[in-house]
C-alpha cells in the first residue's frame, strides 16, 4: 500500500495536468491540392509554430489544447460544403473555422456561418465583396482587407493633389474586383478616372491607350510576375521620367522582382522605367523588435519559420505570418468563451445550467471584437470586422525599394518621410498638363478710341439730321431733300450706337448689366441695319421702275412706304420672338489650347465673354434668311440704275445711289463673315465689326447726304437749277402732248361726222351725174398722196416726242445741249401749229379729202400721240 501511495503521489500531478489541458476542436479549412501538389505546404510550418508556442503558455491558455481538424476545400464550393457538413455531423462540436485560402469558398461559407453557429478566422485579405458586415458578420481576418490598400492609394493621391489618374488592371478575378472598389472610392474622393484599361497578355495596348488620353498618374493592379512586362512596355512607350508617376497597389505583401523573368528589355531599361515608382503593400512583419504575446520577436519568428521550412523543403507562403497570428486569435477567442461559460456555471444561481448555441455565438463575436495583443505582424485588433494594420509605402530607387512612408488603417492617414523621397523632376509629377486660364478682353484704349469714333459718327449724323429737318421746314419746295432722309439717318444713328455697347466684359460691368447690353446691342444693330436697307431698297426700286418699267398707275410707286413698313415689322417680329423665347445671355467661350515653349507640361487656354443663346444658330439663320434676299434684290436694282441721272434719282446721281447699296451689302457680308472668323479673338472681332459699321455709315453719309447738305447750305439758288429746268421742260412737253391729244380727238370726231355726210353727198351726186366721177377720182388720188406725206411727218414727230422723256431722265443716251435740241418746247409748238391745220383740212370731204379708213395710222391713236400717265417721270 505504501508503494501504491508513493506511485499515486508521483503520477497524480501528471494526471491532474493531463486533465487540465482540455481540447479545443477547430476546423482547419485549406486547399491541400491535387496530383501530389500541396498548395499550402508553406503555411503548415507557421501553424505548427503557433501551436507549439501555445502549449508553452500558462493558464488560462495553458489549460487548453487546440486540435485542428483539416478539411480540404479544393477551392470548390460544393466539395467544401460537403466536407464541412460531414465534419459537423461526425463531431465533436465545433465553434470556429480557421483558414479560407479560396475567396469563392470563403464567401459561400461565411454567408452560412450565423446559421451554423460558427465563427471563421481567416488569414487571407478579404475581397471587397466580403465587406458587407450584415451578411459576413461572423468572418474575421488577420490580414487587412483589399479596401484598405485602395484607401491608402486614394489618400496618397489626395496628399499630392493628383486629381486625374488612369488604371491598368490585369485580367484576373481578384484584381478586377479590387479595381472596381478603387473606382468607387475614387468617385467618392472626387478624383477623375481618365481611363481604365485591362490586359491579359500584352500590356502595351492598354498603356498606349493611356498615353493617348494623356494620363500621367498610373495606378497598376497586377501580379508580381507581370511587373517586368509592364515596365518594359512603359520604357518602349516613354511612360516614365519626371512627367509620369507609377503607383502599384498590391493586396499581398511581396517584394520587388524586376528582371527575374525574361524580357525584351534590358535590366537597366527596366530599372530606368521603374525608378521613382510607388508600391503600396501590406506590412508582413512588425517593425518593432520586441517580443509579442508568444514571447517571440518578429525576427525570431521569421528565423524559426525559415528553418523549419528548409527542413521540409517547401516554398515560402506569402501570408505565413498572418496565419501564425490567426491561430493565436482562434485560441484566445475559444479560451475566453470557455472560461466565460465556466464562470457563468459556477456563479449562476442555477447549478449545471447549460449555455445555448445562440449565446455561445454572441460570446464568440464579443470575444473577437475585444481581441487585442501584439503579434508578429504588429498589433492585432479589429474594427468593424477589419484588421487594423499598416500599409507600407515603398519607392523604387535605383535597384531596391525604400520605405518612404506608411498608411495606418486606425487613423487613416498617410505619413511620408520627405527626406527619403526622390522624384525624377523638381517635384511630384503633375496629374495632367497644367492648363492656365487666360481671359481675353478688349483693351481699354482700343475701346475708348472706337467709342469716340462712334460718338463722332453719331454727332455728324445728328448734325445732318438737323440740317435736313430745318431745310425741309424752311424751304419745303426746294430740291435736295426727300421724305425718307430722316428715316435713313435714324437707321445710321442706331447702327452707330451699337458700337458703344460692344467690347465690354465682366471685368468692367456686372453680369446683369452685360446681359442687358447684349440685348440692346442686338436691337440697335439689327433695327439700324433694317431701316437703312429698307430705305435704300425702296429708293433704288423707284429709280429702277422709272428707268425700266412703264407703270400704268402712279399709285404703285406710292406703295414703297408700305414695303418699308413690312420689312420693319418682319424684323421686329424676329427680334421680339428671340427676346421672349430665347433671350441672350453672357457666356464664357473656351478657345483652343496653346503650348508654352518654356514648359512642356503647361498650356494656355484662352477664354472670352460672348453673347449667346440656346438656339443661336437658328436665330441667326432666320435673320440672314430674310435679309440676304433683300440685299441681293437691292444690288440687282442698283446695277441697273448705275447710269441714272439726278432728274430721276433726286439730288444725287444713280451712280452714287448704286454705290451706297453696294457698300451696304459688302459691309454687311464682310461684318458677318469677319465676326465668325474672329470669334476666338474678341479684340479683333470688336475692332473689325466696329470699323465696318462706322465705315459703312460714313460712306452712306458722304455719298447720299453731302450733295444735299451742300445744296441746302449754299447761299444762292443755283444748286439744282439744271434739274429744275429739266423738270419744267418735261412738264411743258407733257402739257403740249395732252393738248395735242385733246385736239386730235375732237378733230377725229369732226372728221368722222364729215365723212358720213360726204358719203351721203357722194351717193347722191353719183346718182345725179355720172360725168363728174372721173374728175373726182383724180382729185382724190392727189389728196391721198398729200395725206401719206403728212402721215410720215406726223409719225416722225410722234416718235421724237415719245423719245424725249427717256432722253431727259438720263436712263438712256446723253441729252444734247438745250440750244441744239430739235425737240425743245418752242420747236414742238411751231411744228404742231403748222401741221394740225393741214391735218384738219386734209379730211374735209368738200375739198376732196380722203376717208378715215384710208390711213391706218389714225386707227392707232397711241402711235400718233402716246399717252404717258406716269406723272412720276415729270414730278
URCOR-V601096 format. One record per residue. N is the residue number from 0. RES is the residue in one small letter. PHI is phi in whole degrees, 0 to 359 (none if undefined). PSI is psi in radians with two decimals (999 if undefined). Layout:
BEGIN
N_RES_PHI_PSI ; N_RES_PHI_PSI
END
This chain:
BEGIN
0_x_none_-0.60 ; 1_x_293_-0.73 ; 2_x_298_-0.72 ; 3_x_296_-0.67 ; 4_x_294_-0.73 ; 5_x_298_-0.73 ; 6_x_295_-0.62 ; 7_x_292_-0.65 ; 8_x_294_-0.56 ; 9_x_282_-0.71 ; 10_x_274_-0.44 ; 11_x_305_-0.89 ; 12_x_302_-0.66 ; 13_x_295_-0.69 ; 14_x_294_-0.67 ; 15_x_297_-0.73 ; 16_x_295_-0.70 ; 17_x_296_-0.64 ; 18_x_287_-0.46 ; 19_x_291_-0.69 ; 20_x_284_1.64 ; 21_x_275_2.51 ; 22_x_285_2.51 ; 23_x_239_1.63 ; 24_x_289_2.26 ; 25_x_225_2.35 ; 26_x_276_2.20 ; 27_x_249_1.73 ; 28_x_257_1.94 ; 29_x_217_2.68 ; 30_x_281_1.97 ; 31_x_287_-0.74 ; 32_x_118_-3.09 ; 33_x_218_2.84 ; 34_x_58_0.68 ; 35_x_77_0.03 ; 36_x_264_2.06 ; 37_x_264_1.93 ; 38_x_286_-0.37 ; 39_x_242_0.55 ; 40_x_294_-0.60 ; 41_x_282_-0.10 ; 42_x_271_-0.59 ; 43_x_297_-0.66 ; 44_x_300_-0.64 ; 45_x_293_-0.70 ; 46_x_292_-0.67 ; 47_x_295_-0.71 ; 48_x_297_-0.66 ; 49_x_294_-0.72 ; 50_x_293_-0.67 ; 51_x_295_-0.72 ; 52_x_292_-0.55 ; 53_x_292_-0.59 ; 54_x_292_-0.43 ; 55_x_273_-0.02 ; 56_x_280_2.71 ; 57_x_274_3.13 ; 58_x_296_2.56 ; 59_x_273_-0.24 ; 60_x_295_-0.58 ; 61_x_291_-0.29 ; 62_x_277_-0.11 ; 63_x_235_2.72 ; 64_x_231_2.13 ; 65_x_282_2.16 ; 66_x_245_2.00 ; 67_x_268_2.24 ; 68_x_253_1.85 ; 69_x_283_2.35 ; 70_x_237_2.26 ; 71_x_270_1.88 ; 72_x_280_-0.42 ; 73_x_56_0.32 ; 74_x_54_0.62 ; 75_x_232_2.23 ; 76_x_295_-0.76 ; 77_x_294_-0.81 ; 78_x_292_-0.62 ; 79_x_293_-0.74 ; 80_x_296_-0.68 ; 81_x_296_-0.78 ; 82_x_295_-0.63 ; 83_x_294_-0.83 ; 84_x_292_-0.58 ; 85_x_296_-0.72 ; 86_x_292_-0.71 ; 87_x_294_-0.58 ; 88_x_288_-0.70 ; 89_x_287_-0.49 ; 90_x_83_3.09 ; 91_x_290_-2.96 ; 92_x_284_2.17 ; 93_x_254_2.43 ; 94_x_250_-0.26 ; 95_x_214_2.53 ; 96_x_244_2.28 ; 97_x_250_2.36 ; 98_x_111_-2.86 ; 99_x_122_1.11 ; 100_x_278_-0.19 ; 101_x_252_2.07 ; 102_x_298_-0.63 ; 103_x_294_-0.73 ; 104_x_289_-0.68 ; 105_x_297_-0.75 ; 106_x_295_-0.62 ; 107_x_287_-0.79 ; 108_x_289_-0.63 ; 109_x_295_-0.47 ; 110_x_289_-0.49 ; 111_x_264_-0.04 ; 112_x_299_-0.77 ; 113_x_300_-0.63 ; 114_x_288_-0.52 ; 115_x_272_-0.13 ; 116_x_70_0.59 ; 117_x_243_2.81 ; 118_x_233_2.40 ; 119_x_243_2.28 ; 120_x_245_2.02 ; 121_x_251_2.85 ; 122_x_239_0.20 ; 123_x_261_2.59 ; 124_x_291_2.10 ; 125_x_296_2.40 ; 126_x_284_2.85 ; 127_x_300_-0.44 ; 128_x_291_-0.30 ; 129_x_263_0.25 ; 130_x_276_-0.11 ; 131_x_281_1.80 ; 132_x_288_-0.28 ; 133_x_290_-0.61 ; 134_x_268_-0.60 ; 135_x_241_0.82 ; 136_x_284_-0.25 ; 137_x_261_0.22 ; 138_x_248_2.23 ; 139_x_227_2.66 ; 140_x_219_2.44 ; 141_x_281_-0.22 ; 142_x_268_2.44 ; 143_x_294_2.59 ; 144_x_290_2.85 ; 145_x_296_-0.57 ; 146_x_301_-0.52 ; 147_x_294_-0.66 ; 148_x_293_-0.72 ; 149_x_296_-0.67 ; 150_x_296_-0.68 ; 151_x_297_-0.64 ; 152_x_297_-0.77 ; 153_x_295_-0.72 ; 154_x_295_-0.62 ; 155_x_293_-0.70 ; 156_x_297_-0.72 ; 157_x_291_-0.54 ; 158_x_295_-0.72 ; 159_x_262_0.19 ; 160_x_58_0.74 ; 161_x_271_1.92 ; 162_x_255_0.03 ; 163_x_217_2.08 ; 164_x_225_2.93 ; 165_x_229_2.63 ; 166_x_245_2.40 ; 167_x_233_2.00 ; 168_x_237_2.37 ; 169_x_282_2.46 ; 170_x_282_1.42 ; 171_x_221_2.61 ; 172_x_303_-0.85 ; 173_x_295_-0.72 ; 174_x_289_-0.62 ; 175_x_296_-0.72 ; 176_x_293_-0.62 ; 177_x_295_-0.66 ; 178_x_293_-0.69 ; 179_x_298_-0.72 ; 180_x_293_-0.68 ; 181_x_295_-0.62 ; 182_x_297_-0.73 ; 183_x_295_-0.71 ; 184_x_291_-0.62 ; 185_x_295_-0.66 ; 186_x_295_-0.73 ; 187_x_292_-0.54 ; 188_x_274_0.06 ; 189_x_61_0.76 ; 190_x_251_2.19 ; 191_x_285_2.24 ; 192_x_265_1.75 ; 193_x_291_-0.69 ; 194_x_200_2.59 ; 195_x_226_2.02 ; 196_x_241_2.57 ; 197_x_238_2.59 ; 198_x_217_2.63 ; 199_x_244_-0.65 ; 200_x_243_-1.38 ; 201_x_269_2.21 ; 202_x_269_-0.05 ; 203_x_293_-0.62 ; 204_x_297_-0.79 ; 205_x_294_-0.67 ; 206_x_293_-0.60 ; 207_x_294_-0.67 ; 208_x_291_-0.63 ; 209_x_296_-0.64 ; 210_x_293_-0.64 ; 211_x_295_-0.53 ; 212_x_275_0.08 ; 213_x_58_0.81 ; 214_x_276_2.23 ; 215_x_255_-0.59 ; 216_x_256_2.01 ; 217_x_244_2.13 ; 218_x_257_2.17 ; 219_x_249_2.31 ; 220_x_239_1.67 ; 221_x_205_2.84 ; 222_x_289_2.82 ; 223_x_296_-0.46 ; 224_x_290_-0.30 ; 225_x_261_-0.01 ; 226_x_297_-0.71 ; 227_x_297_-0.80 ; 228_x_294_-0.67 ; 229_x_294_-0.81 ; 230_x_287_-0.42 ; 231_x_293_-0.75 ; 232_x_295_-0.69 ; 233_x_297_-0.63 ; 234_x_293_-0.73 ; 235_x_292_-0.58 ; 236_x_271_-0.12 ; 237_x_79_0.41 ; 238_x_271_1.02 ; 239_x_205_2.99 ; 240_x_106_-2.91 ; 241_x_291_-0.28 ; 242_x_270_-0.15 ; 243_x_232_2.64 ; 244_x_222_2.16 ; 245_x_261_2.40 ; 246_x_231_1.98 ; 247_x_259_2.07 ; 248_x_255_2.02 ; 249_x_247_2.34 ; 250_x_281_-0.31 ; 251_x_242_2.64 ; 252_x_286_2.25 ; 253_x_198_2.96 ; 254_x_253_-3.14 ; 255_x_282_2.39 ; 256_x_224_0.80 ; 257_x_289_2.33 ; 258_x_84_0.02 ; 259_x_279_-0.19 ; 260_x_248_2.60 ; 261_x_296_2.46 ; 262_x_212_2.84 ; 263_x_280_-0.12 ; 264_x_255_2.61 ; 265_x_285_2.90 ; 266_x_296_-0.66 ; 267_x_293_-0.61 ; 268_x_294_-0.71 ; 269_x_295_-0.73 ; 270_x_294_-0.62 ; 271_x_293_-0.72 ; 272_x_290_-0.60 ; 273_x_271_-0.13 ; 274_x_297_2.24 ; 275_x_90_-0.02 ; 276_x_284_2.64 ; 277_x_258_2.60 ; 278_x_224_2.23 ; 279_x_256_2.08 ; 280_x_218_2.72 ; 281_x_286_2.39 ; 282_x_290_2.19 ; 283_x_276_-0.75 ; 284_x_234_2.67 ; 285_x_294_2.54 ; 286_x_280_-0.25 ; 287_x_275_2.63 ; 288_x_250_0.63 ; 289_x_257_2.57 ; 290_x_296_2.54 ; 291_x_260_-2.69 ; 292_x_294_-0.43 ; 293_x_271_0.06 ; 294_x_64_0.43 ; 295_x_243_2.46 ; 296_x_277_2.72 ; 297_x_304_-0.66 ; 298_x_289_-0.65 ; 299_x_295_-0.70 ; 300_x_298_-0.76 ; 301_x_297_-0.69 ; 302_x_295_-0.77 ; 303_x_297_-0.70 ; 304_x_295_-0.80 ; 305_x_293_-0.61 ; 306_x_295_-0.82 ; 307_x_292_-0.57 ; 308_x_292_-0.67 ; 309_x_293_-0.60 ; 310_x_295_-0.64 ; 311_x_274_-0.27 ; 312_x_72_0.59 ; 313_x_254_2.93 ; 314_x_270_2.77 ; 315_x_289_2.28 ; 316_x_270_2.23 ; 317_x_301_-0.53 ; 318_x_252_0.55 ; 319_x_294_-0.64 ; 320_x_292_-0.64 ; 321_x_289_-0.53 ; 322_x_293_-0.65 ; 323_x_298_-0.83 ; 324_x_291_-0.52 ; 325_x_295_-0.64 ; 326_x_296_-0.70 ; 327_x_293_-0.66 ; 328_x_297_-0.78 ; 329_x_298_-0.74 ; 330_x_294_-0.80 ; 331_x_296_-0.69 ; 332_x_295_-0.81 ; 333_x_294_-0.71 ; 334_x_295_-0.71 ; 335_x_296_-0.69 ; 336_x_293_-0.76 ; 337_x_298_-0.77 ; 338_x_294_-0.63 ; 339_x_293_-0.68 ; 340_x_294_-0.70 ; 341_x_297_-0.78 ; 342_x_296_-0.65 ; 343_x_294_-0.70 ; 344_x_291_-0.62 ; 345_x_286_-0.73 ; 346_x_257_0.16 ; 347_x_282_2.65 ; 348_x_291_-0.45 ; 349_x_260_2.18 ; 350_x_285_2.56 ; 351_x_54_0.63 ; 352_x_285_2.48 ; 353_x_260_2.61 ; 354_x_260_2.26 ; 355_x_286_2.91 ; 356_x_294_-0.61 ; 357_x_295_-0.71 ; 358_x_293_-0.66 ; 359_x_296_-0.68 ; 360_x_298_-0.73 ; 361_x_295_-0.69 ; 362_x_298_-0.72 ; 363_x_299_-0.79 ; 364_x_298_-0.77 ; 365_x_295_-0.64 ; 366_x_293_-0.71 ; 367_x_293_-0.75 ; 368_x_295_-0.53 ; 369_x_269_0.02 ; 370_x_292_2.34 ; 371_x_200_2.01 ; 372_x_203_2.96 ; 373_x_264_1.95 ; 374_x_257_-3.06 ; 375_x_286_-0.34 ; 376_x_266_0.04 ; 377_x_118_-2.96 ; 378_x_297_2.29 ; 379_x_254_2.03 ; 380_x_203_2.84 ; 381_x_232_2.50 ; 382_x_221_2.05 ; 383_x_57_0.60 ; 384_x_84_-0.10 ; 385_x_256_2.53 ; 386_x_284_2.30 ; 387_x_273_2.12 ; 388_x_208_-2.90 ; 389_x_237_2.31 ; 390_x_259_2.18 ; 391_x_275_2.47 ; 392_x_250_1.94 ; 393_x_245_2.33 ; 394_x_248_2.32 ; 395_x_278_2.01 ; 396_x_233_2.06 ; 397_x_70_-2.02 ; 398_x_247_0.20 ; 399_x_213_2.95 ; 400_x_261_2.44 ; 401_x_241_2.26 ; 402_x_286_1.96 ; 403_x_247_-0.03 ; 404_x_178_3.13 ; 405_x_204_2.76 ; 406_x_238_2.07 ; 407_x_266_2.13 ; 408_x_288_-0.23 ; 409_x_288_-0.92 ; 410_x_256_-0.03 ; 411_x_54_0.91 ; 412_x_230_2.56 ; 413_x_263_2.22 ; 414_x_248_2.11 ; 415_x_241_2.36 ; 416_x_268_1.69 ; 417_x_297_-0.50 ; 418_x_290_-0.31 ; 419_x_263_-0.24 ; 420_x_288_2.58 ; 421_x_214_1.91 ; 422_x_261_2.75 ; 423_x_287_-0.51 ; 424_x_255_-2.90 ; 425_x_293_-0.27 ; 426_x_194_-2.93 ; 427_x_300_2.60 ; 428_x_293_2.63 ; 429_x_280_2.54 ; 430_x_287_-0.30 ; 431_x_197_3.03 ; 432_x_297_2.23 ; 433_x_290_2.12 ; 434_x_256_2.02 ; 435_x_264_2.15 ; 436_x_278_2.27 ; 437_x_228_2.10 ; 438_x_271_2.19 ; 439_x_271_2.36 ; 440_x_214_2.80 ; 441_x_281_2.30 ; 442_x_296_2.59 ; 443_x_296_-0.70 ; 444_x_296_-0.77 ; 445_x_296_-0.71 ; 446_x_296_-0.71 ; 447_x_294_-0.69 ; 448_x_295_-0.86 ; 449_x_290_-0.58 ; 450_x_294_-0.66 ; 451_x_294_-0.68 ; 452_x_297_-0.72 ; 453_x_295_-0.72 ; 454_x_296_-0.67 ; 455_x_296_-0.72 ; 456_x_297_-0.72 ; 457_x_297_-0.72 ; 458_x_297_-0.77 ; 459_x_297_-0.73 ; 460_x_296_-0.71 ; 461_x_295_-0.67 ; 462_x_296_-0.77 ; 463_x_297_-0.70 ; 464_x_297_-0.72 ; 465_x_295_-0.73 ; 466_x_297_-0.75 ; 467_x_295_-0.73 ; 468_x_293_-0.75 ; 469_x_294_-0.73 ; 470_x_295_-0.67 ; 471_x_293_-0.62 ; 472_x_285_-0.57 ; 473_x_272_-0.73 ; 474_x_237_1.40 ; 475_x_295_-0.47 ; 476_x_255_0.14 ; 477_x_280_2.45 ; 478_x_289_2.81 ; 479_x_111_-0.08 ; 480_x_236_2.74 ; 481_x_220_2.55 ; 482_x_298_-0.35 ; 483_x_268_-0.02 ; 484_x_296_-0.75 ; 485_x_298_-0.67 ; 486_x_294_-0.71 ; 487_x_293_-0.70 ; 488_x_294_-0.60 ; 489_x_296_-0.72 ; 490_x_297_-0.68 ; 491_x_295_-0.64 ; 492_x_297_-0.79 ; 493_x_295_-0.80 ; 494_x_294_-0.63 ; 495_x_291_-0.60 ; 496_x_292_-0.42 ; 497_x_296_-0.43 ; 498_x_294_-0.58 ; 499_x_293_-0.45 ; 500_x_264_0.12 ; 501_x_256_2.87 ; 502_x_79_0.14 ; 503_x_258_2.58 ; 504_x_223_-3.07 ; 505_x_287_-0.16 ; 506_x_284_-0.34 ; 507_x_250_-0.46 ; 508_x_222_2.68 ; 509_x_289_2.85 ; 510_x_299_-0.77 ; 511_x_301_-0.68 ; 512_x_292_-0.66 ; 513_x_295_-0.66 ; 514_x_295_-0.64 ; 515_x_295_-0.73 ; 516_x_296_-0.56 ; 517_x_298_-0.82 ; 518_x_292_-0.71 ; 519_x_297_-0.74 ; 520_x_298_-0.74 ; 521_x_297_-0.80 ; 522_x_293_-0.79 ; 523_x_295_-0.75 ; 524_x_291_-0.78 ; 525_x_291_-0.80 ; 526_x_294_-0.72 ; 527_x_298_-0.75 ; 528_x_294_-0.71 ; 529_x_294_-0.75 ; 530_x_296_-0.80 ; 531_x_298_-0.72 ; 532_x_295_-0.74 ; 533_x_296_-0.73 ; 534_x_294_-0.84 ; 535_x_296_-0.63 ; 536_x_294_-0.78 ; 537_x_291_-0.61 ; 538_x_292_-0.74 ; 539_x_293_-0.57 ; 540_x_295_-0.75 ; 541_x_296_-0.78 ; 542_x_293_-0.71 ; 543_x_296_-0.64 ; 544_x_294_-0.66 ; 545_x_293_-0.71 ; 546_x_280_-0.55 ; 547_x_238_-0.39 ; 548_x_240_2.29 ; 549_x_268_1.62 ; 550_x_286_2.43 ; 551_x_273_-0.22 ; 552_x_216_2.26 ; 553_x_292_-0.36 ; 554_x_293_-0.39 ; 555_x_293_-0.55 ; 556_x_286_-0.39 ; 557_x_283_-0.14 ; 558_x_277_0.00 ; 559_x_297_-0.54 ; 560_x_298_-0.62 ; 561_x_294_-0.64 ; 562_x_298_-0.78 ; 563_x_300_-0.73 ; 564_x_296_-0.74 ; 565_x_293_-0.68 ; 566_x_296_-0.76 ; 567_x_294_-0.69 ; 568_x_295_-0.65 ; 569_x_296_-0.74 ; 570_x_294_-0.71 ; 571_x_296_-0.65 ; 572_x_297_-0.78 ; 573_x_294_-0.76 ; 574_x_294_-0.72 ; 575_x_294_-0.73 ; 576_x_298_-0.73 ; 577_x_298_-0.78 ; 578_x_292_-0.60 ; 579_x_276_-0.83 ; 580_x_279_-0.68 ; 581_x_215_1.28 ; 582_x_293_2.74 ; 583_x_287_2.46 ; 584_x_233_2.70 ; 585_x_274_2.07 ; 586_x_236_2.77 ; 587_x_262_2.10 ; 588_x_263_2.13 ; 589_x_269_2.33 ; 590_x_254_-3.10 ; 591_x_289_2.78 ; 592_x_277_2.58 ; 593_x_231_2.33 ; 594_x_287_2.68 ; 595_x_253_2.16 ; 596_x_295_-0.52 ; 597_x_284_-0.42 ; 598_x_219_2.18 ; 599_x_289_-0.47 ; 600_x_268_0.19 ; 601_x_237_2.25 ; 602_x_231_2.77 ; 603_x_247_2.22 ; 604_x_251_2.04 ; 605_x_272_2.52 ; 606_x_221_2.74 ; 607_x_208_2.75 ; 608_x_275_2.50 ; 609_x_211_2.76 ; 610_x_266_2.15 ; 611_x_211_2.86 ; 612_x_223_3.05 ; 613_x_295_-0.69 ; 614_x_243_0.97 ; 615_x_298_-0.74 ; 616_x_295_-0.64 ; 617_x_295_-0.78 ; 618_x_291_-0.68 ; 619_x_296_-0.65 ; 620_x_295_-0.67 ; 621_x_295_-0.73 ; 622_x_294_-0.83 ; 623_x_290_-0.42 ; 624_x_293_-0.55 ; 625_x_256_-0.28 ; 626_x_273_-0.57 ; 627_x_296_-0.80 ; 628_x_298_-0.63 ; 629_x_295_-0.70 ; 630_x_295_-0.70 ; 631_x_296_-0.72 ; 632_x_296_-0.71 ; 633_x_296_-0.67 ; 634_x_294_-0.67 ; 635_x_297_-0.78 ; 636_x_293_-0.68 ; 637_x_296_-0.63 ; 638_x_295_-0.59 ; 639_x_278_-0.30 ; 640_x_251_0.22 ; 641_x_298_-0.37 ; 642_x_255_0.18 ; 643_x_289_2.55 ; 644_x_273_3.08 ; 645_x_289_-0.37 ; 646_x_295_-0.43 ; 647_x_262_-0.85 ; 648_x_274_-0.05 ; 649_x_105_-2.62 ; 650_x_289_-0.26 ; 651_x_247_2.73 ; 652_x_283_2.85 ; 653_x_295_-0.47 ; 654_x_294_-0.76 ; 655_x_294_-0.70 ; 656_x_297_-0.72 ; 657_x_294_-0.71 ; 658_x_297_-0.67 ; 659_x_296_-0.71 ; 660_x_293_-0.72 ; 661_x_295_-0.69 ; 662_x_294_-0.72 ; 663_x_299_-0.76 ; 664_x_294_-0.79 ; 665_x_296_-0.78 ; 666_x_293_-0.61 ; 667_x_294_-0.81 ; 668_x_295_-0.72 ; 669_x_295_-0.70 ; 670_x_295_-0.74 ; 671_x_295_-0.81 ; 672_x_293_-0.74 ; 673_x_295_-0.61 ; 674_x_294_-0.65 ; 675_x_287_-0.70 ; 676_x_287_-0.50 ; 677_x_255_0.42 ; 678_x_295_-0.42 ; 679_x_277_-0.12 ; 680_x_230_1.69 ; 681_x_297_-0.54 ; 682_x_295_-0.84 ; 683_x_295_-0.65 ; 684_x_295_-0.80 ; 685_x_296_-0.76 ; 686_x_295_-0.80 ; 687_x_294_-0.85 ; 688_x_296_-0.72 ; 689_x_295_-0.75 ; 690_x_296_-0.72 ; 691_x_295_-0.75 ; 692_x_296_-0.84 ; 693_x_291_-0.64 ; 694_x_295_-0.73 ; 695_x_297_-0.76 ; 696_x_295_-0.75 ; 697_x_294_-0.64 ; 698_x_296_-0.74 ; 699_x_294_-0.70 ; 700_x_298_-0.78 ; 701_x_289_-0.65 ; 702_x_285_-0.68 ; 703_x_259_-0.58 ; 704_x_253_-0.31 ; 705_x_296_-0.71 ; 706_x_297_-0.69 ; 707_x_293_-0.75 ; 708_x_295_-0.70 ; 709_x_296_-0.70 ; 710_x_295_-0.74 ; 711_x_288_-0.53 ; 712_x_270_-0.05 ; 713_x_290_2.59 ; 714_x_280_-0.44 ; 715_x_246_3.12 ; 716_x_259_0.38 ; 717_x_289_-0.48 ; 718_x_291_2.10 ; 719_x_93_0.13 ; 720_x_293_-0.74 ; 721_x_301_-0.73 ; 722_x_294_-0.67 ; 723_x_295_-0.69 ; 724_x_298_-0.75 ; 725_x_297_-0.74 ; 726_x_293_-0.70 ; 727_x_293_-0.69 ; 728_x_298_-0.73 ; 729_x_295_-0.63 ; 730_x_293_-0.69 ; 731_x_296_-0.75 ; 732_x_299_-0.75 ; 733_x_295_-0.66 ; 734_x_293_-0.73 ; 735_x_297_-0.69 ; 736_x_296_-0.70 ; 737_x_294_-0.72 ; 738_x_297_-0.76 ; 739_x_297_-0.67 ; 740_x_295_-0.74 ; 741_x_295_-0.73 ; 742_x_297_-0.71 ; 743_x_294_-0.65 ; 744_x_296_-0.79 ; 745_x_295_-0.71 ; 746_x_295_-0.69 ; 747_x_295_-0.66 ; 748_x_296_-0.73 ; 749_x_295_-0.69 ; 750_x_297_-0.72 ; 751_x_297_-0.69 ; 752_x_293_-0.75 ; 753_x_294_-0.55 ; 754_x_294_-0.72 ; 755_x_297_-0.74 ; 756_x_295_-0.73 ; 757_x_296_-0.64 ; 758_x_296_-0.75 ; 759_x_296_-0.70 ; 760_x_294_-0.69 ; 761_x_295_-0.69 ; 762_x_297_-0.74 ; 763_x_291_-0.72 ; 764_x_294_-0.68 ; 765_x_296_-0.61 ; 766_x_289_-0.61 ; 767_x_277_-0.72 ; 768_x_221_1.93 ; 769_x_277_-0.19 ; 770_x_285_-0.44 ; 771_x_271_0.16 ; 772_x_290_-0.75 ; 773_x_294_-0.65 ; 774_x_294_-0.79 ; 775_x_294_-0.61 ; 776_x_296_-0.75 ; 777_x_294_-0.69 ; 778_x_295_-0.64 ; 779_x_293_-0.66 ; 780_x_296_-0.69 ; 781_x_297_-0.72 ; 782_x_294_-0.64 ; 783_x_297_-0.72 ; 784_x_297_-0.74 ; 785_x_295_-0.64 ; 786_x_295_-0.65 ; 787_x_296_-0.71 ; 788_x_296_-0.73 ; 789_x_296_-0.64 ; 790_x_299_-0.74 ; 791_x_296_-0.75 ; 792_x_295_-0.75 ; 793_x_297_-0.71 ; 794_x_297_-0.71 ; 795_x_299_-0.78 ; 796_x_297_-0.70 ; 797_x_295_-0.72 ; 798_x_296_-0.73 ; 799_x_296_-0.68 ; 800_x_293_-0.69 ; 801_x_291_-0.49 ; 802_x_277_-0.28 ; 803_x_297_-0.77 ; 804_x_298_-0.69 ; 805_x_293_-0.66 ; 806_x_292_-0.65 ; 807_x_290_-0.59 ; 808_x_287_-0.40 ; 809_x_90_-0.01 ; 810_x_290_-0.43 ; 811_x_255_-2.33 ; 812_x_284_3.05 ; 813_x_287_2.53 ; 814_x_275_2.31 ; 815_x_290_2.90 ; 816_x_299_2.72 ; 817_x_297_-0.62 ; 818_x_286_-0.32 ; 819_x_255_0.10 ; 820_x_278_2.09 ; 821_x_285_-0.25 ; 822_x_256_0.45 ; 823_x_295_2.71 ; 824_x_303_-0.64 ; 825_x_294_-0.77 ; 826_x_290_-0.62 ; 827_x_295_-0.69 ; 828_x_296_-0.70 ; 829_x_291_-0.67 ; 830_x_295_-0.74 ; 831_x_295_-0.62 ; 832_x_294_-0.49 ; 833_x_271_-0.59 ; 834_x_274_-0.58 ; 835_x_295_-0.71 ; 836_x_296_-0.68 ; 837_x_297_-0.76 ; 838_x_298_-0.63 ; 839_x_293_-0.81 ; 840_x_287_-0.42 ; 841_x_291_-0.29 ; 842_x_256_0.11 ; 843_x_282_2.08 ; 844_x_290_-0.32 ; 845_x_290_-0.40 ; 846_x_254_0.32 ; 847_x_85_0.51 ; 848_x_291_2.81 ; 849_x_273_2.85 ; 850_x_286_2.77 ; 851_x_293_-0.45 ; 852_x_283_-0.17 ; 853_x_282_-0.26 ; 854_x_240_2.05 ; 855_x_286_-0.29 ; 856_x_292_-0.68 ; 857_x_285_-0.26 ; 858_x_287_-0.32 ; 859_x_247_1.66 ; 860_x_292_-0.56 ; 861_x_290_-0.42 ; 862_x_285_-0.70 ; 863_x_292_-0.85 ; 864_x_220_1.53 ; 865_x_297_2.39 ; 866_x_263_1.89 ; 867_x_263_1.85 ; 868_x_264_-0.01 ; 869_x_277_1.47 ; 870_x_289_-0.14 ; 871_x_297_-0.47 ; 872_x_294_-0.41 ; 873_x_244_0.15 ; 874_x_255_999
END
